[in-house]
Amino acid sequence: MTAKSESDSKDEKDVKDGRQDDRQGHKENGASVTIPVPRILRAAREQLAELAGLRPEGVSGFERTPDGWTVEIEVEEIPRVPETMSVMGLYLVTLDPEGNLTGYRRARRYERGRTDS
């Protein structure tokens, strides 16, 4: 049996209590493991770019779900001049708790210069 550090105990307690603000807790080989939110967001952008061949420009939202994560990513689908006329796409990307992409779909398409009404 190994001794746990004070921070390990706190992380484990936070995961059990569901109070971690910036990490996702899950079990790996019976031990509590946390993944920082920035790593989850980076994984979503990189995997979408690799699979869809699109260059993510930003994350407009993310949410922890019972099955992992949902991340909203904006991409430029059709570049135009002037840039405000470029066609953008908002993609919903789903990841499992470990940050592996489980699916994606385009939620909407719009011109970069347009705002929601």
C-alpha positions as CSV (number, residue, x, y, z in Angstrom):
1,M,0.0,0.0,0.0
2,T,1.4,3.4,-0.9
3,A,0.9,6.7,0.9
4,K,-1.2,9.3,-0.9
5,S,0.0,12.9,-1.0
6,E,-2.4,15.6,0.3
7,S,-3.1,16.9,-3.2
8,D,-3.9,13.3,-4.4
9,S,-6.4,13.0,-1.6
10,K,-8.0,16.4,-2.4
11,D,-8.2,15.5,-6.2
12,E,-9.8,12.1,-5.4
13,K,-12.3,13.8,-2.9
14,D,-13.2,16.5,-5.5
15,V,-13.8,13.8,-8.2
16,K,-16.0,11.8,-5.8
17,D,-17.9,14.9,-4.8
18,G,-18.2,16.2,-8.4
19,R,-16.7,19.5,-7.5
20,Q,-13.8,19.8,-9.9
21,D,-14.2,22.9,-12.0
22,D,-11.4,22.3,-14.6
23,R,-10.8,18.6,-14.7
24,Q,-12.7,15.5,-15.7
25,G,-12.5,12.6,-13.3
26,H,-12.7,9.0,-14.3
27,K,-11.3,5.6,-13.3
28,E,-8.2,4.0,-14.9
29,N,-7.1,0.6,-13.5
30,G,-9.1,1.4,-10.3
31,A,-7.3,4.7,-9.6
32,S,-8.9,8.2,-10.0
33,V,-7.5,10.0,-13.0
34,T,-8.2,13.6,-14.0
35,I,-7.8,15.3,-17.4
36,P,-7.5,19.1,-17.5
37,V,-10.1,20.9,-19.5
38,P,-7.5,22.6,-21.8
39,R,-6.2,19.1,-22.8
40,I,-9.8,18.0,-23.6
41,L,-10.4,21.1,-25.8
42,R,-7.0,20.7,-27.6
43,A,-7.9,17.0,-28.2
44,A,-11.2,18.0,-29.7
45,R,-9.6,20.6,-32.1
46,E,-6.8,18.3,-33.2
47,Q,-9.0,15.3,-33.8
48,L,-11.6,17.3,-35.8
49,A,-8.8,18.8,-37.9
50,E,-7.3,15.4,-38.6
51,L,-10.6,13.6,-39.5
52,A,-12.5,16.4,-41.3
53,G,-9.5,18.3,-42.8
54,L,-10.8,21.5,-41.3
55,R,-8.8,24.1,-39.5
56,P,-10.4,25.0,-36.1
57,E,-10.4,28.7,-35.4
58,G,-11.9,28.6,-31.9
59,V,-13.9,26.9,-29.3
60,S,-17.3,28.6,-28.6
61,G,-18.5,26.3,-25.9
62,F,-18.0,23.0,-24.1
63,E,-19.9,20.9,-21.7
64,R,-19.2,17.9,-19.5
65,T,-21.8,15.1,-20.2
66,P,-22.5,11.8,-18.6
67,D,-20.6,10.1,-21.5
68,G,-17.7,12.5,-21.7
69,W,-17.6,16.0,-23.3
70,T,-19.4,18.0,-26.0
71,V,-17.3,20.8,-27.6
72,E,-18.5,23.5,-30.0
73,I,-15.8,24.3,-32.5
74,E,-15.8,27.1,-35.2
75,V,-14.0,26.4,-38.4
76,E,-13.6,28.3,-41.7
77,E,-15.1,26.1,-44.4
78,I,-14.8,28.4,-47.4
79,P,-12.3,31.2,-47.4
80,R,-13.3,34.4,-49.3
81,V,-12.1,37.9,-49.8
82,P,-12.9,40.0,-48.0
83,E,-12.5,37.7,-45.0
84,T,-15.8,38.8,-43.5
85,M,-17.5,36.9,-46.4
86,S,-15.8,33.6,-45.5
87,V,-18.2,30.7,-44.8
88,M,-17.9,29.4,-41.2
89,G,-19.1,26.2,-39.7
90,L,-20.0,25.4,-36.1
91,Y,-19.2,21.8,-35.3
92,L,-20.4,19.8,-32.3
93,V,-17.7,17.4,-31.3
94,T,-18.2,14.6,-28.8
95,L,-15.4,13.0,-26.8
96,D,-15.3,10.2,-24.3
97,P,-14.0,10.9,-20.7
98,E,-10.4,10.1,-21.9
99,G,-10.6,12.8,-24.7
100,N,-11.1,10.4,-27.6
101,L,-13.4,11.7,-30.4
102,T,-16.6,9.7,-30.6
103,G,-18.4,11.8,-33.2
104,Y,-18.9,15.2,-34.8
105,R,-21.5,17.0,-36.9
106,R,-21.9,20.4,-38.3
107,A,-24.6,22.3,-36.4
108,R,-24.8,25.4,-38.6
109,R,-23.1,27.3,-41.4
110,Y,-22.9,31.1,-41.6
111,E,-20.9,34.0,-43.1
112,R,-18.1,35.2,-40.8
113,G,-19.4,38.8,-40.8
114,R,-23.0,37.9,-39.9
115,T,-24.4,38.0,-36.4
116,D,-27.2,36.0,-34.8
117,S,-30.5,37.9,-34.9
